[in-house]
Amino acid sequence: MRDRPLLVIALLVAAATVLLLRSWQTSDAPAIEQETPIQTVSLTTDEFGMPVSELSVIESTVRRNETFSDLLTPYGVEFQRIVNLARDGRDTFDVRRLKSGRPYRVYTDSSGVGRYMVYQPNLASYVVFDLGEEPSVRVEERNVVVRERTIEGTIEESLYMTLINQDIHPTVANRMADVFAWQIDFSRLQKGDSFRIVFEEQYVGDHLFDIGEVTAARFVHMNEDYYAFHYQNGDVDEHYDETGKSLRKAFLIAPVEYKRISSGFTYRRFHPVQKRYKAHLGTDYAADPGTPIMATGDGVVTEARYGQYNGNYVKIRHNGTYTTQYLHMQKIKTGIRPGVRVKQGDIIGFVGSTGLATGPHVCYRFWKGGEQVDHRREKIPSVGPIPTQYFADFSVQRDDMMMALTSPLNPGIDRSYAELLKTPEALTSP
C-alpha cells in the first residue's frame, strides 16, 4: 500500500512522455521530419532502368505459341488490363510480334503481382510494359557502336568455312553475295579464289549485334578482279565498281534468302507430285517456312490471290518488258493487292508450300517480252552509273579504298593498282 503513490507517479510520468513524443512527431521541426517514400526506396536499377532492389525479377524466354496474356496471367495481372495494354499500345509495339526464344523479364512486388515486363526483340532495343494503374508501353533503343573491320581470305572449301575458320560471322558471306549478286555466282566459287572486304560491325556494349554496310570489297574469282565501293550522298546509296557503274541490277537475282535451288528452269522435269515429265518454267528457291519473299524489282502488283496449282501467289508488272511471279506462298503480306506499287526489296509474302508443292519454297517466274525465260541466264540491265555531279567525290573515296584493297592478296593471281590503271576503260568518268 505504501508503494501505490510511487506507482501512480510513474504512470503519470509515462503518460506525459507519450504526449510529448506525439507533439514532437506532429511538429514542423526539420530535425525530426518523417522520410518521404523516395528516401526509403533504393534507387538501384538494372540495365533496363527497373528498380530491382524493391522488386523481384523473373527471367525467362518466350515459348512457342505463348501469348502476351500467357506471360502475365501467372503474376496476378488482371486480364482486362492485359487486353487494354495490348490494344492501346499496339502502335508502339504489337504484342502479336512476340517471338519464341526471345528473352523477357517480369518484375513483381512483395505480393507477387507483376508491375513491369521488359521484352527484348533484339539486342539493340527493348520494350517496357508498365502494368500499373495507368498501363503504358514504350520502346527503348540501346546505343549501337559501329566499328570498321578489314578481313581477307583464300577459298579452300567454301566462303562460309573460310570466314568461320577466322571467327568471322558468316553473315558477311551473305553481305558479299548481295553486293556481287550479278557479278559472281557464289555457289560456284573456286578453290584459290581470294577476297578482301572492308565492312561495318555493329556492337551493343561488347556484343556483336549485326553486320553493317560493306564499305569496299575486292573479289578475285577465276583470275578475274571484281571491285565494289559503297557511296552514299543524298538520294544516292549504291555499290559501284571501279569505273562508277552500279553493281545493282534492275532486279534482284533471287526473291528470298534461300538454302538451295531445288529445281531450275527447264523444259523437261519430272514433276514430284504429278509424276510425269513437263516443263518447269521457273526457278525453285527452297527456304524455311515463313521466310520473307521480296519483290525483285520496282513495279505494280497485277495479281495477288490463291490458285489451285500456284497456291498463294503474287504477280508484278515491272514495265512494258518485264513481269515476275512468286508462287506457293504461306500467305500474301497484308496490303499486297492488285494496283499496289512496290519497290525492289519490299516484302510481298512469306515462303510456304500451298498449291501443288511438296515442300516450302518459292517458285520464281520471269517474263521478258511476254515469254517466260530463265532469269539467271538473262543480261539484266544495271540501274545506271553514278550521277555525274558525284563522280569526283566518288573517285576520291574509291582511290583511298583501292589502295587498301590492292595490296597483295594471293601471290600469282594478284594485280596491282598500278597495273589496273593501265587499263584504258578503268577508273574513268562515266
C-alpha positions as a printed Julia matrix, in Angstrom:
430×3 Matrix{Float64}:
  0.0     0.0      0.0
  2.88    2.3      0.75
  4.2     1.78    -2.88
  0.92    2.87    -4.52
  1.81    6.66    -4.62
  5.08    5.79    -6.36
  3.23    3.68    -8.94
  0.79    6.49    -9.66
  3.66    8.94   -10.11
  5.41    6.54   -12.55
  2.23    6.17   -14.64
  1.77    9.94   -14.81
  5.39   10.4    -15.98
  4.96    7.73   -18.69
  1.74    9.34   -19.96
  3.42   12.73   -20.11
  6.32   11.27   -22.06
  3.98    9.73   -24.64
  2.16   13.03   -25.1
  5.47   14.87   -25.5
  6.71   12.4    -28.15
  3.47   12.74   -30.12
  3.77   16.51   -30.06
  7.29   16.25   -31.49
  6.16   13.93   -34.26
  3.45   16.36   -35.41
  5.57   19.49   -35.2
  7.23   21.22   -38.16
 10.74   20.86   -36.71
 13.03   19.88   -39.66
 15.34   17.79   -37.49
 12.65   15.18   -36.87
 10.63   15.36   -40.11
  9.46   11.94   -41.33
 11.15   10.48   -44.51
  9.25   10.53   -47.81
  8.85    7.34   -49.82
 11.61    8.38   -52.28
 14.04    8.42   -49.31
 13.12    4.93   -48.22
 13.21    3.37   -51.73
 16.6     2.3    -53.07
 17.4     3.8    -56.46
 19.43    0.76   -57.59
 18.3    -0.18   -61.12
 19.13   -2.86   -63.63
 20.2    -2.47   -67.26
 16.62   -1.62   -68.23
 16.17    1.06   -65.55
 13.9    -1.05   -63.36
 14.13   -0.61   -59.52
 15.31   -4.14   -58.84
 16.06   -3.56   -55.15
 12.33   -3.14   -54.48
 11.06   -5.75   -56.94
 11.55   -9.45   -57.57
 12.79  -10.28   -61.06
 11.78  -13.38   -63.01
 13.72  -14.03   -66.21
 12.53  -16.36   -68.96
 12.15  -16.75   -72.72
  9.01  -16.77   -74.8
  7.96  -20.33   -75.54
  6.38  -21.44   -78.76
  2.72  -20.36   -79.12
  2.82  -18.33   -75.88
  0.73  -15.17   -75.95
  1.14  -11.87   -74.13
 -1.6   -12.98   -71.74
  0.16  -16.29   -71.1
  3.26  -14.4    -69.95
  1.48  -12.11   -67.47
 -1.5   -14.04   -66.09
  0.65  -16.16   -63.71
  1.73  -12.94   -61.98
 -1.72  -11.74   -60.97
 -2.1    -9.09   -63.7
 -5.79   -8.51   -64.39
 -6.91   -9.93   -67.71
 -8.73   -6.75   -68.73
 -5.59   -4.73   -68.01
 -3.62   -7.06   -70.28
 -6.22   -6.65   -73.03
 -6.24   -2.84   -72.71
 -2.45   -2.66   -72.73
 -2.2    -4.82   -75.85
 -4.87   -2.75   -77.61
 -3.79    0.75   -76.58
 -0.07    0.08   -77.08
 -0.39   -1.53   -80.49
  1.02    1.46   -82.37
  4.1     1.41   -80.15
  4.59   -2.36   -80.09
  2.2    -5.01   -81.36
  2.3    -7.9    -78.89
  1.5   -10.27   -81.74
  5.13   -9.78   -82.74
  6.4   -11.65   -79.68
  8.82  -14.3    -80.91
  9.59  -17.64   -79.33
 13.08  -17.87   -77.92
 13.37  -14.15   -77.15
 14.11  -13.19   -73.51
 11.82  -11.24   -71.21
 11.65  -10.23   -67.55
  8.67   -9.79   -65.22
  9.11   -7.56   -62.16
  6.81   -8.36   -59.24
  6.14   -6.58   -55.95
  6.23   -8.15   -52.47
  2.81   -9.71   -53.02
  3.92  -11.39   -56.26
  1.88   -9.14   -58.59
  3.53   -8.08   -61.84
  4.39   -4.39   -62.02
  6.55   -4.28   -65.16
  7.55   -6.5    -68.02
 10.55   -6.0    -70.3
 10.73   -7.86   -73.63
 13.83   -7.88   -75.84
 13.02   -8.27   -79.56
 16.72   -7.88   -80.33
 19.98   -6.85   -78.73
 19.65   -3.19   -79.71
 16.2    -2.44   -78.29
 13.75   -3.46   -75.6
 10.06   -2.92   -74.84
  8.9    -1.79   -71.38
  5.32   -2.63   -70.34
  4.16   -0.65   -67.29
  1.46   -2.79   -65.65
  0.36   -0.2    -63.09
 -2.92    1.7    -62.71
 -2.12    3.64   -65.89
 -0.66    0.94   -68.16
  1.72    2.08   -70.9
  4.18    0.75   -73.45
  7.44    2.28   -74.59
 10.32    1.13   -76.77
 13.86    1.98   -75.72
 16.88    1.9    -78.03
 20.33    0.94   -76.83
 23.49    2.66   -78.04
 24.88    0.91   -81.13
 28.57    1.48   -81.9
 29.77    0.94   -85.48
 33.29   -0.36   -85.98
 35.01   -0.82   -89.33
 36.88   -4.05   -89.96
 39.02   -5.39   -92.8
 39.37   -9.1    -93.48
 40.81  -11.22   -96.26
 40.98  -14.88   -97.14
 41.54  -17.55   -99.75
 38.85  -20.09  -100.55
 39.77  -23.66   -99.65
 36.36  -25.31   -99.15
 33.71  -22.59   -99.21
 33.32  -18.92   -98.39
 31.37  -19.79   -95.22
 34.09  -22.11   -93.94
 36.81  -19.58   -94.8
 35.02  -17.0    -92.66
 34.2   -19.37   -89.82
 37.83  -20.53   -89.63
 38.76  -16.89   -88.96
 36.0   -16.47   -86.34
 34.13  -14.12   -88.68
 30.34  -14.13   -88.59
 29.02  -15.99   -91.67
 26.53  -13.16   -92.31
 29.48  -11.43   -94.0
 29.16  -14.04   -96.76
 25.55  -13.02   -97.33
 26.55   -9.36   -97.47
 29.19  -10.1   -100.11
 26.75  -12.26  -102.07
 24.25   -9.37  -102.05
 26.84   -6.87  -103.26
 28.2    -9.1   -106.07
 24.91  -10.87  -106.78
 25.04  -10.34  -110.55
 28.82  -10.43  -110.97
 29.72  -13.68  -109.15
 27.84  -16.94  -108.72
 28.75  -17.71  -105.1
 27.58  -21.3   -105.47
 30.45  -21.87  -107.92
 33.42  -20.35  -106.15
 36.75  -21.99  -106.95
 39.5   -23.16  -104.64
 42.11  -20.41  -104.64
 39.63  -17.54  -105.14
 40.61  -14.65  -102.86
 38.9   -11.69  -101.3
 39.44   -8.66   -99.15
 36.5    -6.81   -97.65
 36.08   -3.68   -95.56
 32.79   -3.78   -93.66
 30.99   -2.45   -90.61
 30.25   -4.35   -87.43
 27.54   -3.06   -85.09
 28.1    -3.56   -81.37
 25.91   -3.12   -78.31
 28.43   -2.99   -75.48
 30.83   -5.86   -76.11
 28.28   -7.9    -78.03
 28.2    -8.08   -81.83
 24.68   -7.06   -82.84
 24.73   -7.08   -86.62
 26.89   -6.87   -89.72
 26.51   -3.46   -91.33
 27.41   -2.0    -94.7
 30.12   -3.37   -96.97
 32.29   -0.28   -97.41
 34.6    -1.73  -100.07
 35.44   -5.16  -101.39
 37.62   -6.96  -103.87
 36.98  -10.5   -105.02
 39.38  -12.43  -107.26
 37.28  -15.15  -108.89
 38.7   -17.45  -111.58
 41.57  -14.98  -112.07
 39.18  -12.07  -112.64
 39.03   -9.0   -110.38
 35.71   -7.7   -109.08
 35.5    -4.48  -107.07
 32.76   -2.85  -105.04
 32.74    0.6   -103.43
 29.86    1.88  -101.36
 28.91    5.5   -101.98
 26.2     7.48  -100.21
 25.29   11.08  -100.9
 21.77   12.5   -100.78
 19.43   10.08  -102.53
 22.35    8.01  -103.85
 23.08    4.88  -101.82
 24.68    2.22  -104.0
 27.67   -0.05  -104.57
 29.69    0.82  -107.69
 32.55   -0.85  -109.5
 35.87    0.89  -110.08
 34.51    2.73  -113.13
 31.46    4.12  -111.34
 28.93    1.65  -112.74
 26.3     0.44  -110.3
 26.54   -3.21  -109.26
 22.82   -3.28  -108.59
 20.64   -4.51  -111.39
 17.05   -3.67  -112.13
 16.16   -7.0   -110.5
 17.41   -8.96  -107.51
 18.93  -12.27  -108.51
 16.65  -14.11  -106.07
 13.42  -13.14  -104.26
 14.34  -14.81  -100.97
 17.25  -15.77   -98.73
 17.29  -19.39   -99.78
 19.02  -22.58   -98.68
 19.36  -24.08  -102.14
 17.9   -24.09  -105.63
 15.7   -27.17  -105.52
 14.71  -27.03  -109.17
 15.91  -24.9   -112.06
 14.38  -23.62  -115.27
 13.89  -26.5   -117.72
 11.6   -27.61  -120.5
 11.63  -31.19  -119.2
 11.37  -32.01  -115.49
  9.83  -34.97  -113.7
  7.13  -33.39  -111.56
  7.31  -34.72  -107.95
  3.54  -34.51  -107.46
  2.08  -35.26  -110.89
  4.69  -37.98  -111.55
  5.23  -37.05  -115.18
  7.65  -35.03  -117.26
  6.66  -31.46  -118.03
  8.23  -28.04  -118.44
  9.24  -26.12  -115.32
  9.45  -22.51  -116.46
 10.7   -21.08  -113.21
 13.35  -21.43  -110.51
 12.51  -23.03  -107.16
 14.25  -21.49  -104.14
 13.94  -23.74  -101.07
 13.72  -21.84   -97.78
 12.27  -22.17   -94.28
  8.5   -21.66   -93.93
  7.68  -18.05   -93.18
 10.85  -16.63   -94.76
 10.02  -13.21   -96.29
  9.64  -13.08  -100.07
 10.76   -9.85  -101.74
  9.76   -8.1   -104.94
 12.82   -8.42  -107.16
 12.2    -5.1   -108.87
 10.06   -1.97  -108.84
  6.61   -2.44  -110.29
  2.83   -2.72  -109.85
  1.02   -5.77  -108.47
 -1.33   -7.24  -111.09
 -2.41  -10.39  -109.24
 -2.41  -11.46  -105.57
 -4.64  -14.44  -104.88
 -4.91  -18.19  -104.45
 -4.78  -20.65  -107.35
 -5.32  -24.42  -107.32
 -1.8   -25.18  -108.56
  0.06  -21.96  -107.76
 -1.22  -21.71  -104.2
 -1.0   -18.19  -102.81
  0.87  -16.14  -105.39
  1.71  -12.59  -106.44
  2.41  -11.3   -109.95
  4.14   -7.98  -110.62
  4.4    -5.98  -113.85
  7.66   -4.02  -113.81
  7.43   -2.25  -117.17
  6.49   -3.0   -120.77
  9.17   -5.7   -120.95
  9.44   -7.5   -117.62
  6.97   -9.33  -115.37
  7.65  -11.61  -112.39
  5.59  -14.09  -110.39
  6.05  -15.66  -106.92
  4.25  -18.96  -106.17
  3.32  -21.26  -103.22
  3.34  -18.58  -100.52
  2.32  -19.48   -97.0
  0.46  -16.19   -97.07
  0.44  -12.95   -99.02
  1.53   -9.94   -97.0
 -1.31   -7.75   -95.78
 -1.83   -4.8    -98.15
 -0.42   -6.53  -101.22
 -3.21   -6.46  -103.79
 -3.69   -5.55  -107.47
 -2.81   -1.94  -108.18
 -0.33   -1.56  -105.3
  3.08   -0.2   -106.31
  6.09   -1.98  -104.79
  9.81   -1.24  -104.69
 12.7    -3.63  -105.13
 13.22   -5.47  -101.84
  9.71   -4.86  -100.47
  8.24   -7.9    -98.71
  5.21   -9.22  -100.6
  4.63  -12.58   -98.89
  6.13  -15.49   -96.97
  7.51  -18.86   -98.01
  5.11  -21.77   -97.83
  4.01  -24.87   -99.72
  0.46  -24.03  -100.84
 -0.87  -25.32  -104.12
  0.96  -28.07  -105.99
  4.12  -28.21  -103.86
  5.9   -30.88  -101.81
  7.89  -28.61   -99.51
  8.44  -24.97   -98.53
  9.86  -22.94  -101.41
  9.07  -20.09  -103.75
  8.78  -20.78  -107.46
 10.06  -17.62  -109.14
  8.94  -16.98  -112.71
 10.27  -14.32  -115.05
  8.76  -12.95  -118.26
 10.63  -10.92  -120.89
  8.57   -9.52  -123.73
  5.7   -11.86  -122.85
  7.85  -15.02  -122.89
  8.91  -16.96  -119.81
 12.72  -17.09  -119.63
 15.44  -18.27  -117.25
 16.28  -15.09  -115.33
 19.67  -16.49  -114.31
 20.76  -16.52  -117.95
 19.45  -13.08  -118.84
 21.57   -9.94  -119.18
 19.73   -7.8   -116.69
 20.18   -4.04  -117.13
 22.0    -2.06  -114.43
 20.3     0.78  -112.61
 22.9     3.05  -114.2
 26.21    4.79  -113.4
 26.87    7.17  -110.54
 25.36   10.62  -111.23
 27.88   12.89  -112.91
 27.76   15.51  -110.14
 29.0    12.92  -107.62
 31.7    11.26  -109.69
 34.61   13.45  -108.5
 33.72   12.85  -104.85
 33.26    9.14  -105.5
 36.65    8.97  -107.2
 38.43   10.37  -104.13
 36.77    7.83  -101.85
 37.37    5.0   -104.31
 41.07    5.79  -104.64
 41.51    5.81  -100.86
 39.89    2.39  -100.58
 41.54    0.98  -103.69
 44.99    1.3   -102.18
 43.86   -0.81   -99.25
 42.2    -3.4   -101.49
 45.03   -3.9   -103.97
 47.91   -4.78  -101.69
 48.87   -8.43  -102.33
 46.08  -10.9   -101.71
 47.31  -14.09  -103.29
 50.73  -14.36  -104.99
 50.44  -15.4   -108.59
 46.95  -14.04  -109.28
 47.23  -10.55  -107.82
 47.22   -7.46  -109.98
 48.44   -4.21  -108.53
 46.7    -0.86  -108.56
 49.34    0.43  -110.99
 48.58   -2.4   -113.42
 44.88   -1.69  -113.12
 45.48    1.92  -114.07
 46.96    0.77  -117.39
 43.52   -0.45  -118.45
 42.05    2.39  -120.6
 38.45    1.91  -119.55
 39.26    1.67  -115.84
 38.79    4.48  -113.36
 37.35    6.92  -115.9
 34.32    9.12  -115.71
 31.08    7.5   -116.91
